[in-house]
């Protein structure tokens, strides 16, 4: 394996046997866009997690409401038959 200096080299670059980052990697790193991309990906994951937590809360509330609604349906059916 080649010796790597203190330059910023990604693991896939090393795996491919190259010592210098690709043009795409160099551009993203030099212009700071890599952190923007990582930030956007992080925001998407946070949004997904928050959405799932919201759905879980709503599901829990609806599950608690099922017995009350079933009792109300039974009550209305009993009144209809009487």
Biopython code that builds the backbone (N, CA, C, O; Angstrom):
import numpy as np
from Bio.PDB.StructureBuilder import StructureBuilder

atoms = [
    (1, "UNK", "N", (0.859, -1.177, 0.000)),
    (1, "UNK", "CA", (0.000, 0.000, 0.000)),
    (1, "UNK", "C", (0.896, 1.229, 0.000)),
    (1, "UNK", "O", (1.878, 1.281, 0.740)),
    (2, "UNK", "N", (0.568, 2.218, -0.823)),
    (2, "UNK", "CA", (1.411, 3.410, -0.890)),
    (2, "UNK", "C", (1.328, 4.235, 0.389)),
    (2, "UNK", "O", (0.320, 4.214, 1.096)),
    (3, "UNK", "N", (2.373, 4.938, 0.663)),
    (3, "UNK", "CA", (2.403, 5.823, 1.824)),
    (3, "UNK", "C", (1.528, 7.040, 1.540)),
    (3, "UNK", "O", (1.553, 7.592, 0.439)),
    (4, "UNK", "N", (0.765, 7.447, 2.530)),
    (4, "UNK", "CA", (-0.140, 8.580, 2.379)),
    (4, "UNK", "C", (0.388, 9.723, 3.233)),
    (4, "UNK", "O", (0.686, 9.549, 4.415)),
    (5, "UNK", "N", (0.499, 10.887, 2.618)),
    (5, "UNK", "CA", (0.954, 12.051, 3.371)),
    (5, "UNK", "C", (-0.217, 12.630, 4.143)),
    (5, "UNK", "O", (-1.270, 11.999, 4.234)),
    (6, "UNK", "N", (-0.051, 13.805, 4.694)),
    (6, "UNK", "CA", (-1.098, 14.425, 5.494)),
    (6, "UNK", "C", (-2.154, 15.127, 4.651)),
    (6, "UNK", "O", (-2.860, 15.998, 5.160)),
    (7, "UNK", "N", (-2.277, 14.779, 3.405)),
    (7, "UNK", "CA", (-3.307, 15.388, 2.556)),
    (7, "UNK", "C", (-4.629, 14.697, 2.793)),
    (7, "UNK", "O", (-4.682, 13.589, 3.327)),
    (8, "UNK", "N", (-5.695, 15.364, 2.391)),
    (8, "UNK", "CA", (-7.038, 14.828, 2.560)),
    (8, "UNK", "C", (-7.316, 13.825, 1.446)),
    (8, "UNK", "O", (-7.492, 14.203, 0.288)),
    (9, "UNK", "N", (-7.353, 12.563, 1.801)),
    (9, "UNK", "CA", (-7.578, 11.501, 0.826)),
    (9, "UNK", "C", (-8.712, 10.632, 1.347)),
    (9, "UNK", "O", (-8.688, 10.206, 2.502)),
    (10, "UNK", "N", (-9.696, 10.369, 0.512)),
    (10, "UNK", "CA", (-10.824, 9.553, 0.953)),
    (10, "UNK", "C", (-10.476, 8.074, 0.868)),
    (10, "UNK", "O", (-9.542, 7.677, 0.171)),
    (11, "UNK", "N", (-11.247, 7.265, 1.595)),
    (11, "UNK", "CA", (-10.986, 5.823, 1.620)),
    (11, "UNK", "C", (-11.193, 5.195, 0.256)),
    (11, "UNK", "O", (-10.441, 4.300, -0.128)),
    (12, "UNK", "N", (-12.197, 5.645, -0.485)),
    (12, "UNK", "CA", (-12.409, 5.048, -1.802)),
    (12, "UNK", "C", (-11.283, 5.410, -2.752)),
    (12, "UNK", "O", (-10.984, 4.657, -3.679)),
    (13, "UNK", "N", (-10.657, 6.556, -2.528)),
    (13, "UNK", "CA", (-9.501, 6.929, -3.332)),
    (13, "UNK", "C", (-8.355, 5.973, -3.050)),
    (13, "UNK", "O", (-7.669, 5.528, -3.971)),
    (14, "UNK", "N", (-8.149, 5.656, -1.779)),
    (14, "UNK", "CA", (-7.095, 4.710, -1.420)),
    (14, "UNK", "C", (-7.403, 3.320, -1.959)),
    (14, "UNK", "O", (-6.512, 2.622, -2.444)),
    (15, "UNK", "N", (-8.663, 2.924, -1.873)),
    (15, "UNK", "CA", (-9.050, 1.594, -2.347)),
    (15, "UNK", "C", (-8.833, 1.470, -3.846)),
    (15, "UNK", "O", (-8.517, 0.389, -4.344)),
    (16, "UNK", "N", (-9.001, 2.566, -4.561)),
    (16, "UNK", "CA", (-8.800, 2.537, -6.006)),
    (16, "UNK", "C", (-7.323, 2.620, -6.366)),
    (16, "UNK", "O", (-6.958, 2.492, -7.535)),
    (17, "UNK", "N", (-6.476, 2.832, -5.372)),
    (17, "UNK", "CA", (-5.040, 2.886, -5.635)),
    (17, "UNK", "C", (-4.532, 4.253, -6.032)),
    (17, "UNK", "O", (-3.385, 4.383, -6.461)),
    (18, "UNK", "N", (-5.358, 5.278, -5.899)),
    (18, "UNK", "CA", (-4.938, 6.637, -6.244)),
    (18, "UNK", "C", (-4.544, 7.371, -4.977)),
    (18, "UNK", "O", (-5.094, 7.115, -3.906)),
    (19, "UNK", "N", (-3.604, 8.269, -5.096)),
    (19, "UNK", "CA", (-3.200, 9.074, -3.947)),
    (19, "UNK", "C", (-3.886, 10.429, -3.931)),
    (19, "UNK", "O", (-4.069, 11.013, -2.862)),
    (20, "UNK", "N", (-4.263, 10.933, -5.076)),
    (20, "UNK", "CA", (-4.891, 12.252, -5.144)),
    (20, "UNK", "C", (-6.399, 12.079, -5.260)),
    (20, "UNK", "O", (-6.868, 11.132, -5.891)),
    (21, "UNK", "N", (-7.159, 12.983, -4.660)),
    (21, "UNK", "CA", (-8.615, 12.901, -4.807)),
    (21, "UNK", "C", (-9.023, 13.143, -6.255)),
    (21, "UNK", "O", (-8.305, 13.798, -7.011)),
    (22, "UNK", "N", (-10.171, 12.612, -6.631)),
    (22, "UNK", "CA", (-10.659, 12.828, -7.995)),
    (22, "UNK", "C", (-11.011, 14.297, -8.174)),
    (22, "UNK", "O", (-11.035, 15.070, -7.216)),
    (23, "UNK", "N", (-11.280, 14.662, -9.409)),
    (23, "UNK", "CA", (-11.616, 16.063, -9.701)),
    (23, "UNK", "C", (-12.895, 16.464, -8.976)),
    (23, "UNK", "O", (-13.002, 17.576, -8.460)),
    (24, "UNK", "N", (-13.857, 15.561, -8.941)),
    (24, "UNK", "CA", (-15.116, 15.844, -8.252)),
    (24, "UNK", "C", (-14.875, 16.058, -6.759)),
    (24, "UNK", "O", (-15.380, 17.015, -6.173)),
    (25, "UNK", "N", (-14.096, 15.154, -6.147)),
    (25, "UNK", "CA", (-13.791, 15.289, -4.718)),
    (25, "UNK", "C", (-13.038, 16.577, -4.443)),
    (25, "UNK", "O", (-13.329, 17.277, -3.474)),
    (26, "UNK", "N", (-12.085, 16.885, -5.280)),
    (26, "UNK", "CA", (-11.284, 18.097, -5.086)),
    (26, "UNK", "C", (-12.150, 19.343, -5.180)),
    (26, "UNK", "O", (-11.998, 20.275, -4.390)),
    (27, "UNK", "N", (-13.062, 19.357, -6.150)),
    (27, "UNK", "CA", (-13.946, 20.519, -6.315)),
    (27, "UNK", "C", (-14.874, 20.663, -5.116)),
    (27, "UNK", "O", (-15.034, 21.760, -4.580)),
    (28, "UNK", "N", (-15.485, 19.561, -4.693)),
    (28, "UNK", "CA", (-16.405, 19.612, -3.567)),
    (28, "UNK", "C", (-15.690, 20.050, -2.289)),
    (28, "UNK", "O", (-16.231, 20.834, -1.509)),
    (29, "UNK", "N", (-14.493, 19.550, -2.081)),
    (29, "UNK", "CA", (-13.756, 19.902, -0.875)),
    (29, "UNK", "C", (-13.230, 21.327, -0.928)),
    (29, "UNK", "O", (-13.297, 22.053, 0.064)),
    (30, "UNK", "N", (-12.708, 21.730, -2.079)),
    (30, "UNK", "CA", (-12.101, 23.057, -2.167)),
    (30, "UNK", "C", (-13.142, 24.168, -2.063)),
    (30, "UNK", "O", (-12.858, 25.226, -1.502)),
    (31, "UNK", "N", (-14.321, 23.948, -2.586)),
    (31, "UNK", "CA", (-15.350, 24.983, -2.558)),
    (31, "UNK", "C", (-16.279, 24.859, -1.361)),
    (31, "UNK", "O", (-17.207, 25.655, -1.222)),
    (32, "UNK", "N", (-16.050, 23.883, -0.498)),
    (32, "UNK", "CA", (-16.864, 23.720, 0.689)),
    (32, "UNK", "C", (-18.247, 23.158, 0.428)),
    (32, "UNK", "O", (-19.102, 23.180, 1.314)),
    (33, "UNK", "N", (-18.478, 22.656, -0.768)),
    (33, "UNK", "CA", (-19.810, 22.141, -1.108)),
    (33, "UNK", "C", (-20.067, 20.780, -0.490)),
    (33, "UNK", "O", (-21.220, 20.387, -0.309)),
    (34, "UNK", "N", (-19.020, 20.067, -0.169)),
    (34, "UNK", "CA", (-19.197, 18.756, 0.435)),
    (34, "UNK", "C", (-19.975, 18.881, 1.740)),
    (34, "UNK", "O", (-20.833, 18.050, 2.037)),
    (35, "UNK", "N", (-19.679, 19.904, 2.507)),
    (35, "UNK", "CA", (-20.370, 20.099, 3.779)),
    (35, "UNK", "C", (-21.826, 20.501, 3.565)),
    (35, "UNK", "O", (-22.688, 20.189, 4.386)),
    (36, "UNK", "N", (-22.092, 21.184, 2.473)),
    (36, "UNK", "CA", (-23.477, 21.530, 2.135)),
    (36, "UNK", "C", (-24.250, 20.255, 1.814)),
    (36, "UNK", "O", (-25.376, 20.070, 2.277)),
    (37, "UNK", "N", (-23.642, 19.382, 1.023)),
    (37, "UNK", "CA", (-24.288, 18.114, 0.670)),
    (37, "UNK", "C", (-24.526, 17.284, 1.924)),
    (37, "UNK", "O", (-25.613, 16.736, 2.107)),
    (38, "UNK", "N", (-23.523, 17.189, 2.785)),
    (38, "UNK", "CA", (-23.676, 16.429, 4.023)),
    (38, "UNK", "C", (-24.756, 17.041, 4.916)),
    (38, "UNK", "O", (-25.509, 16.318, 5.569)),
    (39, "UNK", "N", (-24.829, 18.359, 4.943)),
    (39, "UNK", "CA", (-25.860, 19.034, 5.720)),
    (39, "UNK", "C", (-27.255, 18.736, 5.197)),
    (39, "UNK", "O", (-28.181, 18.515, 5.977)),
    (40, "UNK", "N", (-27.406, 18.731, 3.885)),
    (40, "UNK", "CA", (-28.705, 18.433, 3.276)),
    (40, "UNK", "C", (-29.109, 16.988, 3.575)),
    (40, "UNK", "O", (-30.262, 16.716, 3.910)),
    (41, "UNK", "N", (-28.160, 16.071, 3.450)),
    (41, "UNK", "CA", (-28.449, 14.661, 3.751)),
    (41, "UNK", "C", (-28.851, 14.516, 5.219)),
    (41, "UNK", "O", (-29.790, 13.787, 5.540)),
    (42, "UNK", "N", (-28.144, 15.203, 6.097)),
    (42, "UNK", "CA", (-28.484, 15.152, 7.523)),
    (42, "UNK", "C", (-29.892, 15.694, 7.770)),
    (42, "UNK", "O", (-30.658, 15.114, 8.540)),
    (43, "UNK", "N", (-30.230, 16.805, 7.117)),
    (43, "UNK", "CA", (-31.575, 17.376, 7.273)),
    (43, "UNK", "C", (-32.654, 16.413, 6.776)),
    (43, "UNK", "O", (-33.719, 16.300, 7.383)),
    (44, "UNK", "N", (-32.375, 15.727, 5.678)),
    (44, "UNK", "CA", (-33.346, 14.765, 5.156)),
    (44, "UNK", "C", (-33.562, 13.644, 6.164)),
    (44, "UNK", "O", (-34.705, 13.261, 6.417)),
    (45, "UNK", "N", (-32.483, 13.106, 6.748)),
    (45, "UNK", "CA", (-32.618, 12.026, 7.737)),
    (45, "UNK", "C", (-33.339, 12.509, 8.992)),
    (45, "UNK", "O", (-34.163, 11.784, 9.551)),
    (46, "UNK", "N", (-33.037, 13.722, 9.436)),
    (46, "UNK", "CA", (-33.733, 14.265, 10.605)),
    (46, "UNK", "C", (-35.217, 14.410, 10.301)),
    (46, "UNK", "O", (-36.060, 14.111, 11.147)),
    (47, "UNK", "N", (-35.538, 14.868, 9.092)),
    (47, "UNK", "CA", (-36.942, 14.993, 8.693)),
    (47, "UNK", "C", (-37.656, 13.654, 8.672)),
    (47, "UNK", "O", (-38.803, 13.548, 9.107)),
    (48, "UNK", "N", (-36.980, 12.630, 8.167)),
    (48, "UNK", "CA", (-37.575, 11.291, 8.136)),
    (48, "UNK", "C", (-37.838, 10.791, 9.551)),
    (48, "UNK", "O", (-38.911, 10.258, 9.834)),
    (49, "UNK", "N", (-36.865, 10.961, 10.436)),
    (49, "UNK", "CA", (-37.029, 10.504, 11.825)),
    (49, "UNK", "C", (-38.162, 11.251, 12.506)),
    (49, "UNK", "O", (-38.984, 10.639, 13.188)),
    (50, "UNK", "N", (-38.219, 12.572, 12.332)),
    (50, "UNK", "CA", (-39.303, 13.349, 12.944)),
    (50, "UNK", "C", (-40.668, 12.947, 12.393)),
    (50, "UNK", "O", (-41.647, 12.883, 13.136)),
    (51, "UNK", "N", (-40.732, 12.679, 11.098)),
    (51, "UNK", "CA", (-41.987, 12.240, 10.489)),
    (51, "UNK", "C", (-42.422, 10.898, 11.068)),
    (51, "UNK", "O", (-43.601, 10.706, 11.366)),
    (52, "UNK", "N", (-41.480, 9.969, 11.231)),
    (52, "UNK", "CA", (-41.818, 8.664, 11.802)),
    (52, "UNK", "C", (-42.269, 8.788, 13.256)),
    (52, "UNK", "O", (-43.191, 8.094, 13.683)),
    (53, "UNK", "N", (-41.624, 9.665, 14.009)),
    (53, "UNK", "CA", (-42.049, 9.882, 15.391)),
    (53, "UNK", "C", (-43.458, 10.467, 15.445)),
    (53, "UNK", "O", (-44.266, 10.085, 16.290)),
    (54, "UNK", "N", (-43.741, 11.391, 14.540)),
    (54, "UNK", "CA", (-45.077, 11.986, 14.459)),
    (54, "UNK", "C", (-46.121, 10.919, 14.123)),
    (54, "UNK", "O", (-47.188, 10.877, 14.737)),
    (55, "UNK", "N", (-45.816, 10.063, 13.156)),
    (55, "UNK", "CA", (-46.744, 8.990, 12.802)),
    (55, "UNK", "C", (-46.969, 8.030, 13.961)),
    (55, "UNK", "O", (-48.090, 7.575, 14.188)),
    (56, "UNK", "N", (-45.893, 7.720, 14.700)),
    (56, "UNK", "CA", (-46.016, 6.826, 15.850)),
    (56, "UNK", "C", (-46.945, 7.434, 16.903)),
    (56, "UNK", "O", (-47.768, 6.728, 17.486)),
    (57, "UNK", "N", (-46.818, 8.720, 17.142)),
    (57, "UNK", "CA", (-47.664, 9.395, 18.127)),
    (57, "UNK", "C", (-49.131, 9.372, 17.702)),
    (57, "UNK", "O", (-50.020, 9.098, 18.509)),
    (58, "UNK", "N", (-49.371, 9.665, 16.423)),
    (58, "UNK", "CA", (-50.749, 9.647, 15.929)),
    (58, "UNK", "C", (-51.341, 8.251, 15.995)),
    (58, "UNK", "O", (-52.512, 8.084, 16.336)),
    (59, "UNK", "N", (-50.536, 7.247, 15.669)),
    (59, "UNK", "CA", (-51.006, 5.869, 15.735)),
    (59, "UNK", "C", (-51.376, 5.485, 17.162)),
    (59, "UNK", "O", (-52.397, 4.838, 17.394)),
    (60, "UNK", "N", (-50.545, 5.886, 18.112)),
    (60, "UNK", "CA", (-50.812, 5.588, 19.518)),
    (60, "UNK", "C", (-52.121, 6.235, 19.958)),
    (60, "UNK", "O", (-52.910, 5.610, 20.665)),
    (61, "UNK", "N", (-52.359, 7.475, 19.549)),
    (61, "UNK", "CA", (-53.604, 8.158, 19.903)),
    (61, "UNK", "C", (-54.819, 7.467, 19.279)),
    (61, "UNK", "O", (-55.854, 7.316, 19.927)),
    (62, "UNK", "N", (-54.688, 7.056, 18.038)),
    (62, "UNK", "CA", (-55.807, 6.371, 17.383)),
    (62, "UNK", "C", (-56.067, 5.004, 18.006)),
    (62, "UNK", "O", (-57.218, 4.585, 18.127)),
    (63, "UNK", "N", (-55.010, 4.310, 18.398)),
    (63, "UNK", "CA", (-55.194, 3.004, 19.046)),
    (63, "UNK", "C", (-55.909, 3.158, 20.386)),
    (63, "UNK", "O", (-56.699, 2.296, 20.772)),
    (64, "UNK", "N", (-55.639, 4.240, 21.089)),
    (64, "UNK", "CA", (-56.335, 4.487, 22.363)),
    (64, "UNK", "C", (-57.801, 4.829, 22.136)),
    (64, "UNK", "O", (-58.636, 4.586, 23.007)),
    (65, "UNK", "N", (-58.116, 5.383, 20.992)),
    (65, "UNK", "CA", (-59.482, 5.827, 20.704)),
    (65, "UNK", "C", (-60.366, 4.681, 20.200)),
    (65, "UNK", "O", (-61.590, 4.800, 20.251)),
    (66, "UNK", "N", (-59.796, 3.592, 19.724)),
    (66, "UNK", "CA", (-60.566, 2.478, 19.162)),
    (66, "UNK", "C", (-61.596, 1.923, 20.154)),
    (66, "UNK", "O", (-62.761, 1.786, 19.781)),
    (67, "UNK", "N", (-61.224, 1.596, 21.401)),
    (67, "UNK", "CA", (-62.241, 1.052, 22.315)),
    (67, "UNK", "C", (-63.409, 2.018, 22.558)),
    (67, "UNK", "O", (-64.558, 1.590, 22.661)),
    (68, "UNK", "N", (-63.113, 3.312, 22.649)),
    (68, "UNK", "CA", (-64.180, 4.296, 22.867)),
    (68, "UNK", "C", (-65.120, 4.323, 21.669)),
    (68, "UNK", "O", (-66.337, 4.386, 21.840)),
    (69, "UNK", "N", (-64.576, 4.278, 20.471)),
    (69, "UNK", "CA", (-65.413, 4.294, 19.271)),
    (69, "UNK", "C", (-66.218, 3.002, 19.130)),
    (69, "UNK", "O", (-67.372, 3.027, 18.701)),
    (70, "UNK", "N", (-65.608, 1.879, 19.491)),
    (70, "UNK", "CA", (-66.346, 0.615, 19.435)),
    (70, "UNK", "C", (-67.520, 0.632, 20.419)),
    (70, "UNK", "O", (-68.608, 0.149, 20.105)),
    (71, "UNK", "N", (-67.292, 1.187, 21.602)),
    (71, "UNK", "CA", (-68.372, 1.284, 22.588)),
    (71, "UNK", "C", (-69.486, 2.190, 22.072)),
    (71, "UNK", "O", (-70.668, 1.905, 22.265)),
    (72, "UNK", "N", (-69.105, 3.271, 21.423)),
    (72, "UNK", "CA", (-70.108, 4.194, 20.884)),
    (72, "UNK", "C", (-70.908, 3.526, 19.767)),
    (72, "UNK", "O", (-72.121, 3.717, 19.675)),
    (73, "UNK", "N", (-70.238, 2.744, 18.919)),
    (73, "UNK", "CA", (-70.933, 2.028, 17.847)),
    (73, "UNK", "C", (-71.923, 1.037, 18.441)),
    (73, "UNK", "O", (-73.062, 0.937, 17.985)),
    (74, "UNK", "N", (-71.484, 0.306, 19.459)),
    (74, "UNK", "CA", (-72.365, -0.655, 20.123)),
    (74, "UNK", "C", (-73.570, 0.043, 20.726)),
    (74, "UNK", "O", (-74.697, -0.444, 20.636)),
    (75, "UNK", "N", (-73.322, 1.181, 21.337)),
    (75, "UNK", "CA", (-74.413, 1.956, 21.944)),
    (75, "UNK", "C", (-75.420, 2.412, 20.901)),
    (75, "UNK", "O", (-76.628, 2.318, 21.121)),
    (76, "UNK", "N", (-74.938, 2.900, 19.776)),
    (76, "UNK", "CA", (-75.824, 3.379, 18.711)),
    (76, "UNK", "C", (-76.594, 2.217, 18.107)),
    (76, "UNK", "O", (-77.781, 2.349, 17.809)),
    (77, "UNK", "N", (-75.929, 1.075, 17.923)),
    (77, "UNK", "CA", (-76.630, -0.105, 17.383)),
    (77, "UNK", "C", (-77.718, -0.594, 18.345)),
    (77, "UNK", "O", (-78.808, -0.984, 17.927)),
    (78, "UNK", "N", (-77.397, -0.564, 19.641)),
    (78, "UNK", "CA", (-78.406, -0.987, 20.640)),
    (78, "UNK", "C", (-79.617, -0.063, 20.604)),
    (78, "UNK", "O", (-80.753, -0.528, 20.697)),
    (79, "UNK", "N", (-79.386, 1.243, 20.470)),
    (79, "UNK", "CA", (-80.485, 2.200, 20.416)),
    (79, "UNK", "C", (-81.303, 1.999, 19.130)),
    (79, "UNK", "O", (-82.519, 2.190, 19.125)),
    (80, "UNK", "N", (-80.639, 1.621, 18.069)),
    (80, "UNK", "CA", (-81.336, 1.429, 16.799)),
    (80, "UNK", "C", (-82.244, 0.202, 16.837)),
    (80, "UNK", "O", (-83.298, 0.197, 16.201)),
    (81, "UNK", "N", (-81.855, -0.820, 17.561)),
    (81, "UNK", "CA", (-82.653, -2.036, 17.624)),
    (81, "UNK", "C", (-83.767, -1.952, 18.667)),
    (81, "UNK", "O", (-84.685, -2.772, 18.654)),
    (82, "UNK", "N", (-83.697, -0.977, 19.564)),
    (82, "UNK", "CA", (-84.720, -0.854, 20.615)),
    (82, "UNK", "C", (-85.836, 0.023, 20.206)),
    (82, "UNK", "O", (-86.774, 0.228, 20.977)),
]
sb = StructureBuilder()
sb.init_structure("model")
sb.init_model(0)
sb.init_chain("A")
sb.init_seg("    ")
for serial, (resi, resn, name, xyz) in enumerate(atoms, 1):
    if name == "N":
        sb.init_residue(resn, " ", resi, " ")
    sb.init_atom(name, np.array(xyz, "f"), 0.0, 1.0, " ", f" {name:<3s}", serial, name[0])
structure = sb.get_structure()
